[in-house]
């Protein structure tokens, strides 16, 4: 509810504020005539009228969108959907491979089976993370629970690393103590099933993960893709043993270990970059580009841009420098229009804090 001490500005006040913000001086009651498009002026007017009790020109603020579905909920639902069905796919694949492993005793297939079971189990922390992301923020967790998704990414990387260690150990043991393999035909069929199952799950997770900007889900997708390559290695192992090279099975197990360690390295870089509030350079460039468009024609200069991921949602901070004589209402008009523009162009943007200060109090403008 509006503060009684801060009455809602009338249309003349709104018009004057926008005129001042984009032309540098009040309109003095004349009809608004600016170089900015009409929709820009209307958007700024609506935002200023709605957010007068939320924004202040020399501090922070936020706007609300009424009657729309929360993008956070939509993204979390898509994430849960991807986790659920990929878990089912991997479970079916693992059961088929477990039967063949019991018949053949292949260490390469055992490695593939361990990875598939581990990959399926990573769905648990990831699913919990997406459920937490839908929870409302609390006084203790004012930014919500999106960081749980990044922590789930750490758990996923740990599972992949553990799988690599087990596979490497068993492969070395099989090299030292060779064992004959049986049911090579069934082993080859299990390898093909494993590849198809893992590749389908990988494509599924990677597509949804990139669509909702979830580093954890992308890491899980890369894990599934690595397991698909593992399955191809099992096929090579079966062919090698069938041609009279019994060492092919443990050697393929070691190749699988190296593939998994590479996935661990790639996933670790992505997940820990998020945990340390790192942002991809191209994402920062996109944000700056949209900010420049958002303040185009306004009496404001961009001096600082910051961003960080919280799960699959981006949070931004923008500092604007304005002429010292610009009114509070005009500063609000600029900030409100910029905020609306950013949310329209960047659907994964959860919130942006816009600080408007006189030029002599700010850092030099960004180039």
C-alpha positions in Angstrom: 0.0 0.0 0.0 1.3 3.5 -0.7 2.8 5.5 2.1 0.4 8.4 3.0 3.4 10.6 3.1 4.1 9.8 -0.6 1.0 10.3 -2.6 0.6 8.7 -6.0 1.9 11.1 -8.6 -0.7 12.5 -11.0 -0.4 12.2 -14.8 1.2 15.7 -15.1 3.9 14.8 -12.6 4.6 11.5 -14.4 4.8 13.2 -17.8 7.1 15.9 -16.4 9.4 13.2 -14.8 9.7 11.3 -18.1 10.3 14.5 -20.1 13.0 15.5 -17.6 14.6 12.0 -17.7 14.9 11.8 -21.5 15.3 15.4 -22.4 17.0 16.8 -19.4 14.3 19.4 -18.3 10.7 19.4 -17.0 7.8 19.7 -19.5 6.0 22.5 -17.6 2.6 21.0 -18.3 3.0 20.9 -22.1 2.2 17.7 -24.0 5.0 15.2 -23.8 7.1 15.3 -27.0 10.4 13.4 -26.8 12.7 11.5 -29.2 11.9 8.2 -27.5 9.2 5.9 -28.8 5.7 6.3 -27.5 5.7 2.8 -26.0 8.8 3.7 -24.0 7.1 6.7 -22.5 4.0 4.7 -21.7 6.0 1.9 -20.1 8.0 4.3 -18.0 4.8 6.1 -17.0 3.1 2.9 -15.9 6.1 1.6 -14.1 6.6 5.0 -12.3 3.0 5.1 -11.3 3.1 1.5 -9.9 6.6 1.5 -8.3 6.6 5.0 -6.7 6.5 3.3 -3.2 9.1 0.7 -4.2 11.8 2.6 -6.0 13.9 5.6 -5.0 16.2 7.3 -7.5 19.3 7.3 -5.3 19.0 3.7 -4.0 17.5 0.4 -4.9 14.1 -0.8 -6.1 12.1 -3.5 -7.8 8.9 -3.8 -9.8 6.2 -6.5 -9.9 4.4 -8.3 -12.8 0.8 -9.1 -11.9 -1.1 -12.0 -13.5 1.9 -13.8 -14.9 3.4 -17.2 -14.1 6.6 -16.9 -12.1 9.5 -17.9 -14.4 11.2 -19.5 -11.5 8.3 -22.0 -11.1 8.2 -22.7 -14.8 12.0 -23.4 -14.9 11.9 -25.6 -11.8 9.0 -27.6 -13.2 10.9 -28.2 -16.5 13.9 -29.2 -14.4 11.9 -31.7 -12.3 10.3 -33.1 -15.5 13.8 -33.6 -17.1 15.2 -35.2 -13.9 12.2 -37.6 -13.5 12.1 -39.0 -17.0 15.9 -39.2 -17.4 15.9 -41.2 -14.1 13.4 -43.7 -15.5 15.4 -44.0 -18.7 18.7 -44.7 -16.9 17.1 -47.1 -14.4 15.8 -49.2 -17.3 19.2 -49.2 -19.0 21.0 -50.1 -15.8 18.6 -53.1 -15.1 19.3 -54.5 -18.6 23.1 -54.1 -18.2 23.0 -55.7 -14.7 21.5 -58.9 -16.1 24.2 -59.1 -18.8 27.0 -58.3 -16.3 25.9 -61.2 -14.2 26.3 -63.5 -17.2 29.5 -62.1 -18.7 31.6 -60.7 -15.8 33.0 -57.9 -18.1 34.9 -55.2 -16.1 34.1 -52.7 -18.9 30.4 -53.4 -18.6 30.7 -53.2 -14.8 32.2 -49.7 -15.2 29.3 -48.7 -17.5 26.8 -50.2 -15.0 28.4 -48.3 -12.1 28.2 -45.0 -14.0 24.6 -45.5 -15.0 23.6 -46.3 -11.4 25.6 -43.3 -10.2 24.0 -41.1 -12.9 20.6 -42.2 -11.9 21.3 -41.5 -8.2 22.4 -38.0 -9.0 18.8 -37.3 -9.9 17.9 -37.4 -6.2 19.9 -34.3 -5.0 19.1 -32.5 -8.3 15.4 -33.2 -7.9 15.5 -31.9 -4.3 17.3 -28.8 -5.5 14.6 -28.0 -8.1 11.9 -28.6 -5.4 13.7 -26.2 -3.1 14.0 -23.6 -5.8 10.2 -23.4 -5.9 9.9 -22.5 -2.2 9.2 -18.9 -1.3 12.1 -16.9 0.2 12.2 -16.5 3.9 13.7 -13.9 6.3 16.7 -16.2 6.7 17.0 -17.1 3.0 15.9 -13.8 1.4 17.2 -14.8 -2.0 15.5 -18.1 -2.0 17.0 -21.6 -2.3 18.5 -21.5 -5.8 22.0 -22.1 -4.4 20.9 -25.7 -3.6 21.0 -26.4 -7.3 24.7 -25.5 -7.4 25.3 -27.7 -4.4 23.6 -30.5 -6.2 26.1 -29.9 -9.0 28.9 -30.5 -6.5 27.3 -33.8 -5.5 27.1 -34.8 -9.1 30.7 -34.1 -9.8 31.7 -36.1 -6.7 29.7 -39.1 -7.9 31.4 -38.9 -11.3 34.8 -38.7 -9.7 34.1 -41.7 -7.4 32.9 -43.7 -10.4 36.2 -43.0 -12.2 38.2 -44.1 -9.2 36.3 -47.4 -8.9 36.5 -48.1 -12.6 40.3 -47.4 -12.7 40.9 -49.7 -9.8 38.9 -52.6 -11.2 40.5 -52.2 -14.6 44.0 -52.3 -13.2 43.1 -55.4 -11.1 41.7 -57.1 -14.2 44.9 -56.4 -16.1 46.9 -58.0 -13.3 44.5 -60.9 -13.0 42.9 -61.7 -16.4 39.6 -63.5 -16.4 37.7 -65.1 -19.4 34.5 -63.4 -20.6 31.3 -65.3 -21.5 28.2 -64.3 -23.6 30.1 -61.8 -25.8 27.0 -61.4 -28.0 24.9 -60.4 -25.1 27.7 -58.0 -24.0 27.7 -56.3 -27.4 23.9 -55.9 -27.2 24.1 -54.5 -23.7 26.7 -52.0 -24.9 24.4 -50.8 -27.7 21.5 -50.5 -25.3 23.6 -48.5 -22.9 24.8 -46.1 -25.6 21.3 -45.4 -26.9 19.8 -45.0 -23.4 22.5 -42.7 -22.2 22.6 -40.5 -25.3 18.8 -40.0 -25.2 19.1 -39.0 -21.5 22.1 -36.7 -22.3 20.3 -34.9 -25.1 17.2 -34.5 -22.8 19.1 -33.1 -19.9 21.4 -30.9 -21.9 18.5 -29.3 -23.9 16.4 -28.6 -20.8 19.5 -27.5 -18.7 20.6 -25.0 -21.3 17.1 -23.7 -21.8 16.7 -22.9 -18.1 20.4 -22.1 -17.5 21.0 -24.9 -15.0 24.7 -25.7 -14.6 23.8 -28.7 -12.5 21.5 -30.2 -15.0 24.0 -29.5 -17.8 26.7 -31.3 -15.7 24.3 -34.2 -15.3 23.7 -34.3 -19.1 27.5 -34.3 -19.7 27.7 -37.2 -17.3 25.1 -39.2 -19.2 26.9 -38.4 -22.5 30.2 -39.7 -21.0 28.4 -42.9 -20.0 27.2 -43.3 -23.6 30.8 -43.2 -24.7 31.6 -45.7 -22.0 29.0 -48.0 -23.6 30.8 -47.7 -26.9 34.0 -48.7 -25.2 32.2 -51.8 -23.9 31.3 -52.7 -27.4 35.0 -52.3 -28.5 35.9 -54.5 -25.5 33.6 -57.3 -26.6 34.9 -57.2 -30.2 38.5 -57.2 -28.9 38.0 -60.2 -26.7 36.1 -62.0 -29.5 39.1 -61.5 -31.7 41.4 -63.1 -29.2 42.7 -60.1 -27.2 41.6 -60.6 -23.6 43.4 -57.5 -22.4 40.9 -55.4 -24.5 38.4 -55.5 -21.7 40.5 -53.9 -18.9 42.2 -51.5 -21.4 38.8 -50.2 -22.3 38.0 -49.9 -18.6 41.0 -47.5 -18.3 39.9 -45.5 -21.4 36.5 -45.1 -19.7 38.3 -43.9 -16.6 40.1 -41.2 -18.5 36.8 -40.1 -20.2 35.2 -39.7 -16.8 38.1 -37.7 -15.4 37.8 -35.3 -18.3 34.0 -34.9 -17.6 34.9 -34.3 -13.9 37.3 -31.5 -14.9 34.7 -29.8 -17.3 31.9 -30.1 -14.8 34.0 -28.8 -11.9 34.9 -25.7 -13.8 31.2 -24.9 -14.5 29.8 -25.7 -11.1 32.5 -24.0 -9.0 32.4 -20.9 -11.2 28.7 -20.6 -10.2 29.5 -21.3 -6.6 32.1 -18.5 -6.6 29.6 -16.1 -8.2 31.3 -16.3 -11.6 29.4 -15.4 -14.8 30.3 -16.3 -18.4 31.8 -13.3 -20.2 29.3 -13.6 -23.0 26.5 -13.4 -20.5 27.9 -10.1 -19.0 28.3 -8.8 -22.6 24.6 -9.6 -23.3 23.6 -7.9 -20.1 25.6 -4.7 -20.9 24.2 -4.7 -24.4 20.6 -4.8 -23.2 21.3 -2.1 -20.5 22.8 0.2 -23.1 19.5 -0.2 -25.2 17.5 0.3 -22.0 18.9 3.7 -21.2 19.3 4.9 -24.8 17.9 8.4 -25.1 17.9 8.9 -21.3 19.9 11.4 -19.4 21.9 8.6 -17.7 25.3 6.9 -18.1 26.1 3.3 -17.1 29.0 3.2 -14.7 28.9 -0.3 -13.4 27.4 -3.7 -14.2 27.5 -6.8 -12.0 25.8 -10.2 -12.3 25.8 -13.6 -10.6 24.0 -16.9 -10.9 21.8 -18.3 -8.2 20.9 -21.7 -9.5 19.5 -21.2 -12.9 18.4 -17.6 -12.3 20.5 -14.5 -12.9 20.7 -11.5 -10.5 22.1 -8.2 -11.7 23.3 -4.9 -10.3 23.5 -1.7 -12.4 24.8 1.7 -11.4 23.7 4.8 -13.4 25.1 8.3 -13.3 22.7 11.2 -13.9 23.0 15.0 -13.9 23.1 16.4 -10.3 19.9 18.4 -10.9 17.8 15.5 -12.1 14.7 15.0 -9.9 14.0 11.8 -7.9 10.9 11.1 -10.1 13.0 11.4 -13.3 15.5 9.0 -11.8 12.7 6.6 -11.0 11.4 6.8 -14.6 14.8 5.8 -16.0 15.3 2.9 -13.5 11.7 1.6 -14.0 12.0 1.7 -17.8 15.4 -0.1 -17.7 14.1 -2.7 -15.4 11.1 -3.5 -17.6 13.3 -3.7 -20.7 15.8 -6.1 -19.0 13.0 -8.4 -17.8 11.5 -8.5 -21.3 14.8 -9.3 -23.0 16.3 -11.6 -20.5 13.7 -14.2 -19.3 16.2 -15.9 -17.0 16.8 -12.6 -15.1 15.3 -13.0 -11.6 15.9 -9.5 -10.3 18.1 -6.4 -11.0 19.1 -3.7 -8.5 19.4 -0.3 -10.2 21.3 2.5 -8.3 21.0 6.0 -9.6 23.4 8.6 -8.4 24.7 12.1 -9.3 27.6 12.0 -11.7 30.2 13.5 -9.2 29.5 10.6 -6.8 30.0 7.8 -9.3 32.9 6.0 -11.1 33.8 6.8 -14.7 31.4 5.6 -17.4 31.8 2.1 -18.9 33.0 2.1 -22.5 
